[in-house]
């Protein structure tokens, strides 16, 4: 039952313009479950909002199984829903749909492509980069929950300047045939520092890049060897927090396949390809309202080897041709202008662009992380620190978990703290907050989930929707909260904002915790009431499972 839709249709049956009917939730208790502000409502010969509210009250006929009663407060017409009917409706729907409850199935028959992470394969990922991955994985799970066939794409920069620099570092300080992934970051930082003071390093970088794009097979093999080690190392770390991809597409595909050259030719045909005094090719973006100092996007170096914007354009066209239903890309907020430039070039070439999902930074002591300077906290190290923190916390509580359980909890803690913050805000990570049992954390949600499961394991209930007795104030609040889950998913799809679901789950668990403290469940002597309460708890369990699954938080059997 969609109450807003029901009330809107009912009121419009009196000749009221639907566009002027704004059913909302009152700000205070005692003002009903829903209300209609009557300021904008147009009724012949009536101008006073209070008079319009009373007119509607007098002429509306409600289905008492849906709307119990209505009353006027000033300029508002207020409605109380039938809580008994709502309880039966919500619990029956949840228990029937189970893992599908909350999904609107809008994606059935549709496909979606999402690109996320796509970090340079030159080192181990740091915690700042993981926000991209966690948001991307959340979106994958959200859209899959709603029925979409989702393709998770990773764009591998396997021929860029960073890989050339890493290759030089490996050959100078290690052995390309025996180097490990764990050595890569140290080697990359070391050679990057050298490049700042030694011009020969920079010359060698461009020598490699030129040889690569001009078909030197031995150089290609060396680049591939370095890239493969890094990609596999990064995948193994993301595996620990259950993040995966369906497709890995390599930049070299577009260079070696001459796609980048074809794009240059097409831009030239459009009259937008120019060459600067240094011999670099660029695209003229004059006429596009992009907030940059210069309306140009440089596509090649002086020797005409490709720069990453040209390869990004080729890849983006590939993605748009691969999936035309829904196409998303997750990027940091510092990439917004760059994405506008890429979109402008695509427009010149006659292509649409992916929808951008942007996010702010994860800060380290108030500073943005940077791989080149080594100012980072590695994701792998952060996972280990979270596990250590959890072990201390659980030891104090007299509980011992196994290694897999600690890893699963660490992943959930990191995910929740990333997803609980609006993606437009910076994150300053706090391990104490992330692992606390008292609220607004993955641990808090999972702790309440385990408590619910424990009660359900001890009590047996019958699936009987005709005899549901739930009439305490907290029970009514929980039913309304469970009813809201479908709208929460709709709002999350509209905004791509994970914090909506995180907050919802925290609020639902807070209501359950309150309910648990004030209500007899297993000791209730009235079997009908006891059965109703166990059914309510099972419905809470299902909704928690559905919500945590979208966030990528794994439920547990014990804490």
Helices and strands as residue ranges (DSSP letters): H 3-12, G 18-20, E 23-24, E 34-37, H 49-59, E 67-73, E 76-81, H 83-97, G 98-100, E 111-115, H 127-145, E 149-156, H 161-173, H 181-197, H 199-213, H 217-239, E 247-250, H 251-256, H 259-269, E 273-275, E 281-284, E 296-298, H 308-322, E 326-332, G 333-335, H 336-349, E 355-359, E 362-364, E 367-368, H 379-396, H 403-419, E 427-428, H 431-434, H 442-458, H 473-495, H 499-518, H 527-551
